[in-house]
Structures are given as structure tokens and as C-alpha cells.
């Protein structure tokens, strides 16, 4: 039934609107499919992939690429101009990324994120038997994917009604999106929300009225400037395997990286580019301004950008070796290193990367989700950053010496990059703006989480400082933001409730009592597992009765 309903097309759009329900747009059809079981839903998604792949294989790749490039360039330019004109009408309370592509603070021109949609419609009598149209939405906000349903509807309508009215209504609908209820959060609140692991709390539900239809939209509340769209890193890992760590190193070293997807859809190539920077952002920042998710031979401006990360579909880019340090071939899943530019990494670093990747692969094979795998890369990158700035904690002296030796080359090369300079500035700004200024609370938490043997005297000293300086709501929020669910939440602190020292247990209870007086702290304590929660209550009662 499916094969009779759907037409083979490279522009077939398949979107899961809710569990067991898909919306499909292909050529002049808009169809809804509801499934009785998850397995049927998976088979349907795979069938859509096959239809797209078969259509792409039959198409004239070079002609399609040329048409797409010209149309996309025109649409992107028009969208950027429209967005700039409408910038004053945008809601000033929403977070976003500003500045020119090179990150210069002197420019007032906003950094724009552009979502472009291209469709080919087969029409008898048309030149080459088809008509190509493209449309784009530009915004200052990285969650560009929320506009895709509107873009699909608008372009579908534009094929039948090619009037400026369609574009105007789309622009007005996007700018009229009600975002008045989006909470304004401090840095600590944003980090704490990112660490909760609750998807519902991390999005804001609103709607957009377009073509007399209210379209539901969920805006991510915790998106950072380098997190563009809804692309995932697991497909990237599975595509390139162990070789991906060569690309990972290239991102850190600010190397020129090209993703080549000959015969692949432009959005697939773009998603790999955007997924790559998610491996290191956070803790790094500003890499999105080095990204050109899709370009072509008619637009080589990226060559002027240091350490660019580019997506292309034309194999000519591979032949011009002077344009890249690392090339990632989507068709073969191979990563090619330009031997004229890059020297091999230190063997100890390669061994450490291999061990890390084995852990990542094992977690993926055990069906751990996207956020968990991404956290592994965040922690791996953060370890390098912390070692570089002397902020790292180690289980013992042997571990410290080993890590310092392993990371020596990587850190040395990273220090010459723009991302290092940005991180250094951010680190200093964070130190001066944090709520808890008298102590290094992040270092204390790292000690509790990592060190194998902490003496009773050291523990008492740590907890005394925590109890004294984590009292107010901003202080509690900052403390909790450093204890995300993905890293065990309060567990590294709560285990001290079992310490043989009465004084350590008493100070742990005192700290938790401070947390319980603040709403967010009380919620975190309520979410402790029953064993830890019961232990806290028993210790609390013991020390209350002993006064």
C-alpha cells in the first residue's frame, strides 16, 4: 500500500509528528500515516529512505547540483535581507547569537541561521521536465528547525500560487510567534535545566498561525549558539567510526574540514557538519561561525575563514587538495588526511582516543541515547580543557602524570586556536560573574566526584566551605547547575552521608538542609533515590535529637 501511495522523489519529506504518526509531503501530495505498532513505523521510515535514495540515484547529479546552488544562493540572500529588515520586530527577550561570521565584536550585523528548502516538481512542458523552487527562513536563533513545518507548507503553496503574498505571510507568521512566556534565565538556571534530563521542561510550547492553521511549535529553552537545528551525533559516529576521532582532533586544532556527499541530499551533508561541532560544544564555543553546512563552486567565500567546516556534494572539492586538511567522504565512510598539511598525532593520544571510542561504541551498542553519548564527548573535551588550564582533578598522582603526558600535544596545538582564546575569555568572565565567589565550588565538586582517597580532614574542610557559602537562592542554583543528572546529580555529595566520620555526615546533612530551604534544592533532594533520601532523613533526625 505504501509504495502505491508514495511517489519516488529526492524531495520526499517524512516527519514524525507524534508517536506512531507521520506526515509526508511529496510533490503535490500531503499525506498522514498512522501506525499500529512501532515496528511498522520503523519499516515505513526505512521505505521513505529507499524512495529518496532511488530517486537520487536516477537523477542527473551535476544538473541538480547546479540548479540547487543557484536557487539556494538566491533564496538565502533574499532571506537574509528580509530577516535584517525584520530584526527590529523580533522579540528582544529571546536568546541568540550575534556578531559577524568571523566573530568580530565590532560589527552590528546579526549572525543569521538560515534554513533553506528546495523542491523539484515534475511538470510536462517545463524545461528539462521539471521546475525547481526554493525558499528560506533566516533568524538570529539557532533552533532553526522549528520553522521547517511552516517552510514546507509555504513552498508547497508557492508552487500553486507564486506570489509575494506567500512570502509576506510566512515572514509575518514567523515574527508573530508568541514567545512572551519564555522564561528569562540566568546562566546557572540554564545549565541546571540542561542537566535535568527532562525533555518537557527544556522546551516552550507555543504555536504559529499560518494559512489559517495553528501549527504547534516547541522551542528549545537551553539551546546554545553552536547547537543548530535538531541534528544528531550518533549517525555521524556510525558513519565514520574510529576515523571520526581524527576529525574530532581537527576541529580542536582549527583544521580545514570538508564533508563530501556526492549523490547525497544537501540536508544530509549539512546535518553532518552541524553534528560535528556538537562533539566539542560545549565546553568550546564559537565554532558555528566557522561552519558552512552547504556550499558549491559558485560560492567559495569560505576559503577566507580560518579552520572552516564545510559541506559539499561536488567531487571537484576532493580533487582540490589545497582546499582541505581533512576530507570526510559520506559515500565511503572514509576520512582522508592531507599528508602535505597534517603530521600524525602522538601515539599516547591515539591510544587514549581509541580507548575512549571503544567506550562510546559500547554505549551505542547498548542503546544509550543521544544525550548520553553527547555527554561522553562533552566530558572528554572538558577534561582536555581543564588540564590545559590547571582546573582538572585526578584520582591520584599517577593518573595526573599520565593524563598530562597524553594531552600535551593536543593542548599545545589547541592553544594557538581562536576557540582557546574564546574559552579563556569566557573562563575569566565566569569567575567574575559567578554567585559563589569566595570558594571554587566546581573544584570541590570535582574532588568529591573523582578523587579516590580524601582524608577526613579534607572532607570536613570542603563541606564547611560549602555549608558557609551555599545559602542564598543564586548560590544554590549555581551549585546545582554543576551537578547535572547525566553525571549522577547530587550523588557525589550524597555518598558522604555514609562516611564513618560523624562530623562528615553532620556537615553533609547541614549542606542538604541549606538546599532544602530553596525551592530548586528541595526538588533535587526529593528526586534522590529512596535509599539516599532515607539515609538523609535518618541522619537529619539523629543530629536534630543530639542538639
C-alpha positions as a printed Julia matrix, in Angstrom:
547×3 Matrix{Float64}:
  0.0    0.0     0.0
  2.79   2.37    0.9
  4.55   2.0    -2.46
  1.29   2.84   -4.27
  0.6    5.91   -2.15
  4.06   7.5    -2.22
  5.94   8.67   -5.26
  9.67   8.23   -5.56
 11.3   11.66   -5.1
 14.51  13.11   -3.69
 12.31  15.8    -2.1
 10.06  13.41   -0.22
  9.64  14.9     3.26
  8.88  12.48    6.1
  8.34  13.85    9.63
  7.25  12.08   12.82
  4.67  14.47   14.3
  3.97  12.27   17.33
  4.49   8.61   18.31
  3.09   6.3    15.61
  2.06   9.19   13.31
  3.98  10.56   10.3
  3.29  13.45    7.96
  4.65  13.08    4.41
  4.9   15.75    1.72
  5.93  14.65   -1.75
  5.43  16.72   -4.9
  1.81  17.94   -4.75
  0.67  15.47   -2.08
  0.41  15.9     1.69
 -0.37  12.6     3.44
 -0.76  11.39    7.01
  0.11   7.85    8.15
 -0.83   6.34   11.49
  0.7    3.02   12.58
 -0.48   0.25   14.85
  3.0   -0.66   16.09
  6.48   0.82   16.4
  7.94  -1.84   14.08
  5.59  -0.76   11.27
  6.62   2.85   11.86
 10.31   1.93   11.51
  9.64  -0.03    8.31
  7.78   2.95    6.87
 10.65   5.35    7.69
 13.1    2.94    6.05
 10.86   2.72    2.98
 10.92   6.54    2.68
 14.71   6.45    2.83
 14.76   3.91   -0.01
 12.42   6.04   -2.15
 14.66   9.1    -1.68
 17.84   7.12   -2.36
 16.47   5.53   -5.53
 15.29   8.89   -6.84
 18.68  10.45   -6.16
 20.46   7.62   -7.97
 18.35   8.14  -11.08
 18.72  11.93  -11.14
 21.34  13.8   -13.1
 23.53  14.75  -10.14
 25.52  17.51  -11.77
 22.47  19.26  -13.23
 20.58  19.02   -9.99
 23.51  20.42   -8.03
 23.85  23.4   -10.36
 20.15  24.19  -10.2
 20.11  23.79   -6.44
 23.14  26.02   -5.95
 21.74  28.9    -7.95
 18.3   28.69   -6.34
 19.65  28.25   -2.83
 22.04  31.19   -3.13
 19.26  33.47   -4.32
 16.88  32.34   -1.6
 19.46  32.63    1.16
 20.36  36.17    0.1
 16.7   37.18   -0.03
 16.02  35.58    3.34
 18.98  37.32    4.97
 17.79  40.68    3.68
 14.26  40.01    4.9
 15.49  38.93    8.31
 17.67  42.01    8.66
 14.73  44.24    7.78
 12.55  42.48   10.33
 15.21  42.37   13.07
 13.73  45.33   14.92
 10.43  43.48   15.19
 11.99  40.34   16.64
 11.38  39.69   20.32
 14.31  41.22   22.22
 13.95  38.86   25.15
 14.85  35.73   23.24
 18.4   34.45   23.4
 20.52  34.19   20.28
 23.88  34.59   18.65
 25.05  37.98   17.41
 28.05  39.21   15.51
 29.62  38.72   12.12
 30.72  35.28   10.91
 34.29  35.93   11.98
 33.11  36.68   15.49
 34.27  40.28   15.48
 32.6   42.24   18.25
 32.82  45.49   16.3
 30.14  44.51   13.78
 26.47  45.17   14.48
 25.36  42.84   11.72
 23.48  39.91   13.29
 24.75  36.37   12.79
 21.96  34.59   10.93
 20.93  30.95   10.84
 19.26  30.05    7.51
 17.04  27.06    6.78
 16.67  26.51    3.04
 14.18  24.17    1.37
 14.44  23.18   -2.29
 11.82  21.17   -4.15
 11.64  19.82   -7.68
  8.22  19.32   -9.24
  7.85  17.29  -12.44
  5.84  19.36  -14.94
  5.07  18.42  -18.55
  6.41  21.01  -20.96
  8.76  22.61  -18.45
 12.44  22.94  -19.26
 14.09  19.57  -18.52
 10.66  18.31  -17.48
 10.68  19.88  -14.03
 10.5   23.13  -12.13
 12.76  23.94   -9.19
 11.77  26.36   -6.44
 13.47  27.18   -3.2
 12.57  29.15   -0.11
 14.48  30.05    3.04
 13.89  31.36    6.54
 16.62  33.34    8.31
 16.71  34.04   12.02
 19.1   35.06   14.78
 18.17  31.94   16.75
 19.9   28.55   16.4
 16.73  26.47   16.82
 16.08  26.91   13.11
 14.39  23.52   12.78
 11.17  24.75   14.44
 10.37  26.7    11.27
 10.52  23.69    8.96
  6.77  22.83    9.03
  5.95  26.42    8.02
  8.54  26.35    5.24
  7.13  23.07    3.89
  3.6   24.49    3.78
  4.71  27.81    2.29
  6.78  26.29   -0.52
  4.04  23.8    -1.35
  1.61  26.7    -1.62
  4.1   28.79   -3.63
  4.21  26.18   -6.4
  0.5   26.74   -6.99
  0.45  30.42   -6.04
  3.82  32.05   -6.9
  3.02  35.41   -5.36
  4.9   37.7    -2.97
  1.9   37.38   -0.67
  3.01  33.88    0.3
  6.44  35.13    1.35
  4.99  38.07    3.26
  2.54  35.87    5.14
  5.32  33.41    6.02
  7.54  36.2     7.33
  4.71  37.75    9.34
  3.71  34.37   10.77
  7.26  33.61   11.92
  7.68  37.03   13.53
  4.24  36.85   15.16
  5.11  33.65   17.05
  4.08  34.19   20.68
  7.21  33.86   22.81
  6.11  36.14   25.64
  6.01  33.2    28.03
  9.63  32.13   27.52
 11.36  32.48   30.9
 14.44  34.66   31.16
 17.08  32.5    32.81
 20.44  33.15   34.4
 23.44  31.14   33.27
 23.11  28.87   36.3
 19.4   28.29   35.66
 20.08  27.43   32.03
 22.83  24.95   32.96
 20.63  23.4    35.63
 17.74  22.98   33.19
 20.08  21.42   30.61
 21.14  18.91   33.24
 17.67  17.8    34.34
 17.25  15.26   31.54
 13.55  16.14   31.26
 12.62  16.99   27.69
  9.27  18.59   28.57
 10.92  21.11   30.89
 13.53  22.0    28.27
 11.06  23.25   25.67
  8.5   26.03   25.46
  5.21  25.15   23.75
  3.64  27.78   21.51
  2.01  27.93   18.09
  2.14  29.81   14.8
 -0.94  30.68   12.78
 -0.18  30.2     9.11
 -2.64  29.66    6.26
 -5.41  29.8     8.88
 -3.95  26.78   10.63
 -2.46  26.87   14.17
  0.84  24.98   13.88
  2.24  23.72   17.21
  5.87  24.65   17.9
  8.19  23.58   20.71
 11.08  25.98   21.19
 14.16  24.61   22.98
 14.94  26.68   26.08
 18.5   25.52   26.62
 19.95  25.77   23.11
 23.45  27.27   22.89
 24.68  29.27   19.9
 26.63  26.32   18.44
 23.71  23.89   18.69
 21.96  24.42   15.37
 18.83  22.5    14.47
 17.97  19.0    15.63
 20.81  17.02   14.03
 22.2   14.07   15.99
 25.76  12.88   16.61
 25.13   9.11   16.7
 24.63   8.86   12.89
 27.89  10.8    12.48
 29.71   8.35   14.76
 28.25   5.35   12.96
 29.09   6.77    9.54
 32.82   7.33   10.14
 33.61   5.01   13.05
 37.03   5.3    14.67
 38.18   7.72   11.95
 35.81  10.29   13.4
 38.33  10.99   16.16
 40.73  12.26   13.52
 38.04  14.75   12.54
 37.37  15.5    16.23
 41.05  16.41   16.64
 40.85  18.52   13.5
 38.01  20.58   14.96
 40.03  21.26   18.12
 43.13  22.17   16.07
 41.12  24.53   13.82
 41.84  22.5    10.68
 40.03  22.92    7.35
 37.42  20.15    7.14
 35.2   19.24    4.19
 32.28  16.78    4.2
 31.77  15.44    0.66
 28.42  13.86   -0.11
 28.4   13.18   -3.86
 24.91  11.97   -4.75
 23.66  12.72   -1.23
 20.95  15.22   -0.31
 22.19  18.65    0.78
 20.38  18.42    4.13
 22.19  15.16    4.93
 25.56  16.8     4.29
 24.57  19.87    6.31
 23.47  17.75    9.27
 26.87  16.03    9.44
 28.61  19.42    9.52
 26.39  20.72   12.3
 26.57  17.46   14.26
 30.38  17.59   14.22
 30.64  20.77   16.28
 28.27  19.29   18.85
 31.08  16.89   19.78
 33.04  19.77   21.34
 30.43  22.49   22.01
 30.14  22.81   24.96
 32.68  23.3    26.5
 34.08  25.13   23.45
 32.17  27.96   21.81
 32.08  29.96   18.59
 32.67  27.1    16.15
 29.35  27.65   14.36
 30.86  30.77   12.81
 33.38  28.52   11.06
 30.62  26.31    9.61
 29.27  26.43    6.07
 26.8   23.5     6.14
 26.28  23.5     2.36
 28.11  25.34   -0.41
 29.23  24.9    -4.02
 31.8   26.05   -6.56
 29.87  29.27   -7.16
 30.41  30.31   -3.55
 33.98  29.89   -2.31
 33.95  32.66    0.28
 34.52  30.06    2.99
 38.15  29.78    1.84
 38.81  33.09    3.64
 37.65  31.68    7.0
 40.33  30.03    9.21
 39.51  26.44   10.14
 36.31  26.21    8.14
 33.99  23.2     8.3
 32.15  22.82    5.0
 29.55  20.55    3.43
 29.56  19.95   -0.35
 28.23  17.48   -2.92
 30.58  18.2    -5.84
 33.54  15.76   -6.12
 35.69  18.58   -7.55
 36.33  19.65   -3.95
 38.14  16.38   -3.27
 40.43  16.93   -6.24
 41.49  20.36   -4.99
 43.65  19.16   -2.1
 44.84  22.7    -1.38
 41.34  23.41   -0.05
 41.26  20.89    2.78
 43.25  19.34    5.62
 40.68  16.62    6.32
 38.06  15.27    3.94
 35.13  13.13    5.1
 33.56  11.09    2.29
 29.92  10.25    3.03
 29.73   7.66    0.25
 32.63   5.56    1.54
 32.57   6.46    5.24
 36.31   7.17    4.97
 38.28  10.08    6.4
 41.21  11.29    4.3
 44.01  13.31    5.9
 46.04  15.62    3.69
 49.64  14.4     4.28
 51.05  17.68    2.99
 49.48  19.57    5.89
 48.92  17.32    8.91
 51.5   15.43   10.95
 50.37  12.28   12.84
 49.29  12.62   16.45
 51.31  11.35   19.4
 50.89   7.59   19.89
 49.76   8.04   23.51
 47.0   10.39   22.37
 45.89   7.96   19.66
 45.76   5.13   22.21
 43.68   7.25   24.59
 41.3    8.2    21.76
 40.92   4.55   20.77
 40.05   3.59   24.33
 37.5    6.4    24.54
 35.92   5.41   21.23
 35.59   1.79   22.36
 33.56   3.07   25.33
 31.41   5.21   23.03
 30.79   2.31   20.66
 29.87   0.01   23.53
 27.36   2.54   24.9
 25.77   2.95   21.47
 25.53  -0.83   21.04
 23.78  -0.98   24.42
 21.22   1.53   23.09
 22.18   4.51   25.21
 20.54   7.65   23.82
 21.79  10.73   22.01
 22.17  12.89   25.12
 24.19  10.24   26.95
 26.61   9.78   24.03
 26.96  13.5    23.6
 27.73  13.89   27.31
 30.61  11.45   26.85
 32.16  13.75   24.23
 31.47  16.84   26.34
 33.27  15.25   29.31
 36.16  14.06   27.12
 36.65  17.56   25.71
 36.17  19.23   29.1
 38.91  17.04   30.55
 41.38  18.39   27.97
 40.26  21.96   28.67
 40.57  21.52   32.44
 44.04  20.0    32.15
 45.09  22.88   29.9
 44.03  25.48   32.49
 45.06  23.55   35.59
 41.43  23.01   36.65
 41.41  19.22   36.41
 41.12  16.81   39.32
 42.59  13.31   39.2
 42.01  10.13   41.13
 45.7   10.01   42.1
 49.15  11.4    41.17
 49.77   8.61   38.69
 46.61   9.48   36.77
 47.6   13.15   36.74
 51.05  12.41   35.28
 49.61  10.06   32.66
 46.89  12.48   31.51
 49.31  15.4    31.34
 51.63  13.4    29.1
 48.84  12.12   26.85
 47.28  15.56   26.32
 50.48  17.55   25.98
 50.47  17.67   22.16
 46.72  18.26   21.81
 46.74  21.08   24.35
 49.81  22.68   22.76
 48.12  22.77   19.35
 44.79  23.93   20.77
 46.43  26.94   22.45
 47.07  28.55   19.05
 43.38  28.49   18.04
 40.56  31.0    18.27
 38.43  28.63   20.37
 41.16  28.61   23.03
 41.16  32.41   23.16
 37.35  32.47   23.42
 37.37  29.86   26.19
 40.0   31.82   28.11
 37.85  34.98   27.94
 34.71  33.05   28.95
 36.52  31.42   31.86
 37.59  34.77   33.25
 34.13  36.27   32.76
 32.59  33.3    34.55
 34.91  33.72   37.51
 33.95  37.37   37.98
 30.21  36.88   37.47
 29.53  33.69   39.45
 27.3   33.76   42.51
 29.73  31.8    44.7
 32.89  33.9    44.63
 34.64  33.05   47.9
 35.39  29.41   47.02
 35.98  27.32   43.9
 32.83  25.23   44.21
 33.37  23.48   40.87
 36.78  22.26   42.06
 35.26  21.0    45.32
 32.62  19.02   43.4
 35.3   17.57   41.11
 37.26  16.38   44.15
 34.19  14.67   45.59
 33.4   13.08   42.24
 36.87  11.93   41.17
 39.38  11.54   43.99
 39.75   8.04   45.38
 41.09   8.84   48.84
 40.11  12.08   50.52
 41.08  12.36   54.16
 38.5   13.09   56.83
 40.1   16.48   57.47
 39.89  17.4    53.77
 36.25  16.35   53.56
 35.31  18.35   56.63
 37.13  21.4    55.19
 35.29  21.04   51.85
 31.87  20.67   53.46
 32.45  23.55   55.89
 33.11  25.84   52.95
 30.11  24.52   51.01
 27.77  24.99   54.01
 29.05  28.51   54.61
 28.82  29.73   51.03
 25.81  27.89   49.58
 22.9   29.6    51.3
 21.06  32.03   49.02
 18.96  31.05   46.01
 21.56  32.18   43.41
 24.25  30.22   45.3
 22.08  27.08   45.49
 21.19  27.32   41.78
 24.84  27.68   40.8
 25.76  24.68   42.98
 23.0   22.52   41.47
 23.93  23.55   37.92
 27.28  21.82   38.45
 25.57  18.54   39.36
 23.59  17.51   36.25
 21.53  14.32   36.15
 23.8   12.98   33.42
 26.65  12.89   35.95
 24.68  11.47   38.87
 23.03  14.62   40.2
 23.62  15.0    43.95
 25.13  11.53   44.25
 28.83  12.62   44.54
 27.82  14.73   47.54
 25.2   12.4    48.99
 27.59   9.45   49.38
 29.21  11.34   52.27
 26.06  10.54   54.26
 27.62   7.05   54.66
 31.06   8.25   55.76
 32.31   6.65   59.01
 33.07  10.12   60.39
 30.2   11.61   62.36
 31.46  15.13   61.56
 31.44  14.46   57.81
 27.9   13.09   57.97
 26.78  16.08   60.07
 28.25  18.59   57.6
 26.61  16.75   54.68
 23.24  16.99   56.45
 23.86  20.7    57.07
 24.54  21.3    53.38
 21.42  19.4    52.32
 19.41  21.37   54.88
 20.58  24.57   53.19
 19.43  23.18   49.84
 16.02  22.19   51.24
 15.23  25.84   52.09
 15.31  26.79   48.4
 12.62  25.51   46.02
 15.04  24.12   43.42
 17.18  22.49   46.1
 14.16  20.89   47.72
 13.11  19.47   44.34
 16.56  17.94   43.8
 16.5   16.35   47.25
 13.05  14.94   46.55
 14.45  13.29   43.41
 17.16  11.4    45.29
 16.77   7.66   45.05
 14.82   6.22   48.03
 17.93   4.76   49.66
 19.83   8.07   49.69
 16.73  10.02   50.66
 16.04   7.69   53.58
 19.66   7.91   54.74
 19.48  11.72   54.68
 16.27  11.75   56.74
 17.7    9.31   59.3
 20.91  11.31   59.7
 18.94  14.52   59.9
 16.8   13.09   62.74
 19.87  11.78   64.6
 21.64  15.14   64.55
 18.45  17.04   65.43
 17.95  14.85   68.52
 21.57  15.24   69.61
 21.38  19.03   69.91
